[in-house]
Amino acid sequence: MSSMKDKRQFVRKALHCTVSVFNEDSKNVGVMADYSENGIMISSYLPIEVGQEFLFTIIDLPNNVGNKRTGHVTVQSKWTDQISHTQFGTGFKLINQDEQAKIMFRSYDGD
């Protein structure tokens, strides 16, 4: 069985703030665990079907101060792993992102 690292083609960056992820029905999917230039990993309590395309809304609170930011991304689920008894990690390829999402991702490049 291959590990999650084997499936990663790009350097993953840890996030410095909580990024919540919502689906098109405004239901909370989970939180973004990390991201790279070409993809994101989401930690969720329910498994997410692989090979599906999703339109997600991402919301963060930079440094837990100031205004929350909202961006939109189109992603395709590529793999999923159970990472604990209660949580699943799912890797997504980034297909599209709006300007606000790009600004949010750039801000995570802080260090």
C-alpha positions, 0 to 999 in steps of 0.5 A: 500500500502506498503512503500519501506522500507517494501520491504527492507531486508538489511540495505541500505547505502547512496552513497558518490559519484554519480554512473551512471548506463548504460545498455548494449546499453550504454544508461544511465539508471539513478543513483544508489540511494543506495545499500546494500549487496544484492541489489541496488536501481536506480533512473531513469526518465523512469519506469523499468520493474519488474522481468527482468534481466539486465547487467548494467555498473556502473561508478563513480568518487570517491570524484569527483577526480581521475580516473573514475571507471567502474564495471559490475553487473547483477541484477534483478528488484524486485519492482518499485515506482514513487518517484516524478513527474519525477522520479522512484525508482527501487529496484534490487537484485544483482545476479553477480558483477565483481571484479571492482564492488566489489571494488567500493561497498566496497569503499562506506562502508567508513562510 
